[in-house]
């Protein structure tokens, strides 16, 4: 009986280890590229230092950063017209 419980526990732990090992990370650092010149950018940059294109701006409602071409803020959902600066 104890051997059966240990086997079941071992299978559960093995399945849990597999599930944790294959789950994608929630925090990923994706490489961002300028939509105009395609050079690599850092996430925090508001404009491209190579071609000077505006990449993101602050939402007028919550102050979160969003891409210039997004019509809705991903943080608060506020609708906002895309603007070119």
C-alpha positions in Angstrom: 0.0 0.0 0.0 2.8 2.4 0.9 4.7 1.5 -2.2 1.6 2.3 -4.3 1.3 5.7 -2.6 5.0 6.5 -3.2 4.6 5.5 -6.9 1.6 7.8 -7.3 3.4 10.6 -5.5 6.5 10.1 -7.7 4.3 10.3 -10.8 2.7 13.5 -9.6 6.0 15.1 -8.8 7.4 14.0 -12.2 4.4 15.5 -14.0 4.7 18.7 -12.0 8.4 19.0 -12.9 7.6 18.5 -16.6 4.9 21.2 -16.5 7.1 23.7 -14.8 10.0 23.0 -17.1 8.0 23.6 -20.3 5.9 26.6 -19.2 7.0 29.8 -20.9 8.3 32.5 -18.7 5.8 35.3 -18.1 8.5 38.0 -18.0 10.4 38.0 -21.3 12.7 40.5 -22.7 11.7 40.7 -26.4 14.0 42.5 -28.8 12.2 45.5 -30.1 12.9 47.0 -33.5 12.1 50.3 -35.0 9.2 50.0 -37.4 10.8 52.6 -39.7 14.5 51.7 -39.9 14.4 48.2 -38.3 17.4 48.9 -35.9 17.3 47.2 -32.5 15.9 49.3 -29.7 15.7 49.1 -26.0 12.2 48.9 -24.4 12.5 52.1 -22.4 13.3 54.3 -25.4 10.5 56.7 -26.5 12.1 57.4 -29.9 14.6 55.7 -32.2 18.0 57.2 -31.8 18.9 56.2 -35.4 16.1 57.6 -37.5 14.4 59.8 -34.7 11.0 58.2 -35.3 8.6 58.4 -32.3 8.1 54.9 -30.9 5.9 55.3 -27.8 4.3 58.0 -25.7 2.5 58.3 -22.4 -1.2 57.6 -22.2 -3.1 60.8 -21.4 -5.4 59.0 -18.9 -3.0 56.8 -16.8 0.5 57.9 -17.8 1.5 54.4 -18.9 3.6 54.0 -22.0 2.0 52.8 -25.2 3.1 52.4 -28.8 2.4 55.4 -31.0 0.2 53.4 -33.4 -1.9 51.8 -30.6 -5.5 53.1 -30.4 -6.0 51.8 -26.9 -3.8 52.0 -23.8 -2.8 48.4 -22.8 -2.8 49.4 -19.1 -6.1 51.3 -18.6 -7.9 50.6 -21.9 -8.5 54.3 -22.6 -9.3 54.9 -26.3 -7.0 57.4 -27.8 -6.3 58.4 -31.4 -2.8 57.4 -32.7 -0.6 60.5 -33.0 2.6 61.2 -34.9 5.1 63.3 -33.1 
